[in-house]
Amino acid sequence: MSRGGWRSNWRRPGGIISTRRSPAARSARRRANSPFWPPAVRAAFAKARPALDAMAAKLYELGDAAGEGAAFKMINQLLAGVHIAAASEAIAFAAKQGLDIRKVYEVITASAGNSWMFENRVPHVLDGDYTPRSAVEIFVKDLGIIQDMARSAKFPVPVAAAALQMFLMTAASGMGRDDDASVARMYARVTGTHLPGEPK
């Protein structure tokens, strides 16, 4: 795929634009584990590196082709969105089965089925705390961008498409500005499953 099209909208020639949200918008824990993907010409990248190093634990130099950093970000967001949707589905399904979901969390985080998103987001569900650290609408946007990218490339992304529908349903249920772990609440509400902090 050429560097034109959708990718050109993500970079000003010769400039450095963060393709991630502001560090202030993320939790300290997430920030400490986040890479930072700023597309830039080599000289500008080198000049800005001290400031960028201060904003992220990991900094990757991806080259100076327009849109390279945005493409990397969208691959990350595809995986992140799918993992959040899967974690939400799994913990809500566990609750529907009558399992102790705190024990489920303990077991899964020590098992092959674990993911970074399961380990990070499920505690929000266990605590019934949907204060937004990362909102549902962010993944409605990013997974939508991924669908546009995939359509342009004629590349099927059925798993990401299914995850997008989960986030859309959650947003349509009035939880768009709540934490993205609210996908679990959406599952619970449509299946008559009780989760902590939710009315019985």
VENCOR-V556486 format. One line per field, one symbol per residue. ss: DSSP state (a for helix, b for strand, c for the rest). phi: phi as a letter, one per 30 degrees, with the letter a starting at -180 (. if undefined). A space follows every 10 residues. Layout:
ss=???
phi=???
This chain:
ss=ccccaaaaaa ccccccbccc ccaaaccaaa aaccbbccbc caaaaaaaaa aaaaaccbbc cccccccaaa aaaaaaaaaa aaaaaaaaaa aaaaaacccc aaaaaaaacc cccccaaaaa aaaaaacccc ccccbaaaaa aaaaaaaaaa aaaccccaaa aaaaaaaaaa aaaaacccbc caaaaaaaaa accccccccc
phi=.dddiedddc bdeiccbdcc deeddcdddd ddccdbbcda deddddddee ddedcbdbbc ccjcdeiddd ddeddddedd dddddddddd dddddddidd dddedddddc bdddbedddd cdedddcicc edcbdeddde dddddddddd dddhbdbddd dddedddddd dddjcecded ddedddeddd ciccbeicdd
